[in-house]
Amino acid sequence: MGELLEKAKKLKKAAKQLGIITTDEKNAALMKLADHLLTKKGFILEENAKDLQAGKERGLSESLLDRLLLTEERIEQIVDGVRQLVQLEDPIGETIETWERPNGLQIQTIRVPLGVVGMVYEARPNVTVDAGSLCLKAGNAVLLRGSSSAIYSNKALVQVMREALEGTAIPADAVQLLEDTSRETASEMFRLNEYLDVLIPRGGAGLIQTVVQNATVPVLETGVGNCHIFIDETAEKEMAIEIAINAKLHRPSVCNAAETVLIHENWPYTSDLLSRLQDKQVELRGGDSLVSAYSFVKPATEEDWANEFLAPILAVKQVSDVREAINHIDQYGTKHSEAIIGENEENVRLFFQAVDAAVLYHNASTRFTDGEQFGYGAEIGISTQKLHARGPMGLKALTTTKAIVRGTGQIRS
């Protein structure tokens, strides 16, 4: 626990300094960080190559190796992300509400940093910079705990970030990487309530559940996405087909991709939709009525309805009405993103009222559940829980509030 405790103490001290610096000071430090990442991209790529080689020797899949891979273009995209962050409004110090009590007390609530954020994530080294820079902009110190598969890349990126912060208003100690990637040290991190204010897990269902079930530090849970599209009988043909194809295939491996399409049994274009999906090499796993009607639809298992495929596989099912669709989503959904396609206003109203999810759509693809698409500029993840933050989490989700009370000598009688 030596490394963890030592770094946690430094983070707590750095968070105090971070909480009182100005927006201009933070932005200047972040611009220096962005420039230094470009200057050091050769070193970063050399270290990334070590992770790729180790991954190949361990037999990692092509998709996992692609997540690990950094290229000049990807580093430039990471740098662009940091520079865009500089342009975003600083949430710290923002007045949320002011009011006056009958006794003359003036009360104001403002946004303040969370303090020290523990970020737990898998594979993708870009998260090291994305999460680190987001936390810094919102005035938080950050403890980064990536996976062993990206250890060389993460060490290089954090080294470069800390070098860049030297001599700026942001203390270099505000960014720390937990280099010990053992499960034992991770478990200790999850219980470090004295030093960490919040944990944010970002990755697969296994990682997220491990953190949620073992942490005593409060968790901002980013969600698994078993997202649904319900096509009502009033849905316009081409709109419904285009949305379903986009939601499934625009980028199948992400959490806001659709995994199930529920089709009203009276919608007359089911054959057109399924044929278009088959033409695009989507594997269809369906309910009984679709399996019996279409030879290319395989029978769906109970697991298929609950699965986040993250691949060109889609569960499809016919339902009798909007209520059956809502019940199916209630049973199998993960409270991420759900869509209804149709022109019946009463059905849309019922869908919006009854479906419990972070983001609901009418006549639009679930692929828009994203911080950038919501206009937040950047995101730390997508929350499917109910407390503190829900949906795409931008800078404001990395803050909490403080009440400022101004009096003129009032005492309580």
Disulfide bonds with the S-S distance in Angstrom:
none
